[in-house]
Amino acid sequence: MTVDEEGHLWIAHSAGGKVSRWNPKNGEKVFEIKLPVVYVSSVTFGSPEMNRIFITTMSRGGESLAGRLFTTKVNIRGLQSYKFLI
C-alpha cells in the first residue's frame, strides 16, 4: 500500500490481479489497474518525478508473467516513503 499527493490510498490486491486507488475521505474507489496476473504483492511510487508506479507480483499459479515487476506512468505524484528502525 502507498499514498499519493492527494492523500489517496493505492492498494495491491493480493489474489485479485489489480491495484486500486481509494479516496479515504468518502471510501470511494477512484479507479483500478488490472494486471495480467492474479497474485499482486505490492505497489509503490518511484522515478524522479514520483509519477510512476511499480507493482510487484508473486510467482504463483503458473502464469507466464507471474513474479514480474510491472510499471506504468500515472497522472498523479506519489509521496516518498521513509525507512525507520523498530
CORRA-V447655 format. One record per residue. RES is the residue in one letter. SS is DSSP state (H for helix, E for strand, L for the rest). PHI is phi in whole degrees, -180 to 180 (none if undefined). PSI is psi in whole degrees, -180 to 180 (none if undefined). Layout:
BEGIN
res: [RES:RES]
ss: [SS:SS]
phi: [PHI:PHI]
psi: [PSI:PSI]
END
This chain:
BEGIN
res: [M:T:V:D:E:E:G:H:L:W:I:A:H:S:A:G:G:K:V:S:R:W:N:P:K:N:G:E:K:V:F:E:I:K:L:P:V:V:Y:V:S:S:V:T:F:G:S:P:E:M:N:R:I:F:I:T:T:M:S:R:G:G:E:S:L:A:G:R:L:F:T:T:K:V:N:I:R:G:L:Q:S:Y:K:F:L:I]
ss: [L:E:E:E:L:L:L:L:E:E:E:E:E:L:L:L:L:E:E:E:E:E:E:L:L:L:L:E:E:E:E:E:E:E:L:L:L:L:L:E:E:E:E:E:E:E:L:L:L:L:L:E:E:E:E:E:E:L:L:L:L:L:L:L:L:L:L:L:E:E:E:E:E:L:L:L:L:E:L:L:L:L:L:L:L:L]
phi: [none:-146:-129:-102:-65:-93:83:-80:-91:-111:-121:-88:-93:-50:-116:-110:65:-159:-123:-126:-113:-123:-90:-72:-74:-122:75:-88:-78:-82:-167:-141:-115:-87:-114:-83:-136:-84:-94:-101:-108:-162:-142:-153:-92:-159:87:-57:-89:57:-118:-129:-103:-120:-122:-98:-130:-96:-88:-128:83:71:-77:-64:-100:-65:84:-96:-104:-112:-144:-154:-82:-126:-93:-145:-95:-91:-90:-71:-88:-122:-89:-150:-97:-104]
psi: [144:173:143:178:-16:3:9:145:138:121:130:126:107:-50:24:-6:32:167:136:154:128:143:112:-16:-36:0:12:141:125:-48:174:154:117:142:160:17:158:-44:102:133:-33:161:141:161:154:-172:159:-32:-6:32:27:134:147:128:122:151:162:146:71:159:-1:15:142:-28:4:144:7:166:129:147:148:151:141:164:28:149:145:165:146:140:149:140:148:155:142:none]
END
